[in-house]
Amino acid sequence: MTKDEAIQKAGGLRALARLLEITPAAVAQWDAIPKARIWQLKVTQPKWFKNEVLARKQHSKKQKQRI
């Protein structure tokens, strides 16, 4: 997930910062979302990552079929 995607899903930069319990300035400084914050979002907002999980499962099935 990109920083812009997270901001959009949260409803804005301030909303994302509130969700993560950090300042909007901290979010604004990111080039990419830190791994610890991705983990925090996966725990608190699993619906945001639903498509990512499905894509991983499909990829895994394809890998198993090749073997």
C-alpha positions as CSV (number, residue, x, y, z in Angstrom):
1,M,0.0,0.0,0.0
2,T,1.3,3.4,-0.9
3,K,1.1,6.5,1.4
4,D,-1.4,8.1,-1.0
5,E,-3.6,5.0,-0.9
6,A,-3.6,4.9,2.9
7,I,-4.4,8.6,3.1
8,Q,-7.3,8.1,0.7
9,K,-8.7,5.1,2.5
10,A,-8.4,6.9,5.9
11,G,-10.2,9.9,4.5
12,G,-7.3,12.3,4.6
13,L,-3.8,12.8,6.0
14,R,-5.1,14.0,9.4
15,A,-7.5,11.1,9.7
16,L,-4.6,8.6,8.9
17,A,-2.5,10.3,11.5
18,R,-5.3,10.1,14.1
19,L,-5.8,6.4,13.3
20,L,-2.1,5.7,13.9
21,E,-2.0,8.0,16.9
22,I,0.8,10.2,15.4
23,T,1.0,13.7,14.2
24,P,0.0,14.7,10.6
25,A,3.5,16.1,10.3
26,A,5.0,12.7,10.8
27,V,2.8,11.2,8.1
28,A,3.7,14.1,5.7
29,Q,7.4,13.3,6.1
30,W,7.1,9.7,4.8
31,D,8.3,8.8,1.4
32,A,6.8,5.4,2.0
33,I,4.8,4.0,4.9
34,P,7.2,2.5,7.4
35,K,6.9,-1.3,7.9
36,A,5.7,-1.0,11.5
37,R,2.9,1.4,10.4
38,I,1.9,-1.1,7.6
39,W,1.6,-3.8,10.3
40,Q,-0.4,-1.4,12.5
41,L,-2.8,-0.7,9.7
42,K,-3.1,-4.4,8.9
43,V,-4.2,-5.1,12.5
44,T,-6.5,-2.1,12.8
45,Q,-7.9,-1.9,9.3
46,P,-7.8,-5.5,7.8
47,K,-10.4,-4.6,5.2
48,W,-7.9,-2.2,3.5
49,F,-5.7,-5.2,2.7
50,K,-8.3,-7.7,1.6
51,N,-7.4,-7.6,-2.0
52,E,-3.7,-7.9,-1.2
53,V,-4.4,-11.1,0.8
54,L,-6.5,-12.5,-2.1
55,A,-3.7,-11.8,-4.6
56,R,-1.2,-13.6,-2.4
57,K,-3.4,-16.7,-2.2
58,Q,-3.9,-16.8,-5.9
59,H,-0.1,-16.4,-6.5
60,S,0.5,-19.2,-4.0
61,K,-2.0,-21.5,-5.8
62,K,-0.2,-20.9,-9.1
63,Q,3.1,-21.7,-7.6
64,K,1.8,-25.0,-6.2
65,Q,0.3,-25.9,-9.6
66,R,3.7,-25.5,-11.2
67,I,5.4,-28.0,-8.9
